[in-house]
Amino acid sequence: AHARDLAEARQRPVLRGLLAEGYFQRAVILGRREGRPEIAGVAELPGGKLIYRGEM
């Protein structure tokens, strides 16, 4: 599933339901550094607490 961030994911009807039902344990936030994709962070769900932050 794709969204700009966790807040946007929670606004999408299908994702909102899946997130509310606990189908996901973590969300991986992707970003870009110098044009290359990288992991910007990992959030624990359902609360969204950031448990890993990349070097962005």
N, C-alpha and C positions, 0 to 999 in steps of 0.2 A: 504494500500500500504506500502511496506517495502523498506527501503534503509538505508545504514549506516549513512548517514547524508543528509542534504538538497541539497548539491552540487551533490551527487550521484543521488538523486531523479530527479534532473533537467537534468541529462544525460540520463535517461531511456526514450525511445521514447514515451511510453504511458503516463507516469507520466509527462513528459515535456509538452505534449499537455494539459493535465488536469490542470497543474499548470498555464500554459500560459492563459488558458481560464477562470481562476478564480474559479474553482470548489471547492477549499479548502480555508478556512479562516485562519486556523492555522495548524501548524505541531507540533506533540508531539514527542520529542526526548527521547527515552528510554535508560536506562543504567543499570548497575549492581553495587551494593554496597554489599560487603561481600557475594557475590553469590546470592543476592536477586535482582529481577528486581525493578526498580524505575523510576520515571519520572525525567529525567536529565534536561529538559527544555521544554519550549513552545515557538515557533516562530510564529510571526504574518506574514501572507502572503498578498501580493506577495513579499514584500521586504526581509523577513527573519529576521526581527528585533526580538531579543530575549526578550520576555515579562515576562518570568519566568525562573529562573535558580534554579535547585535543589541544594542539598548540596554536590554534587560530588566533 
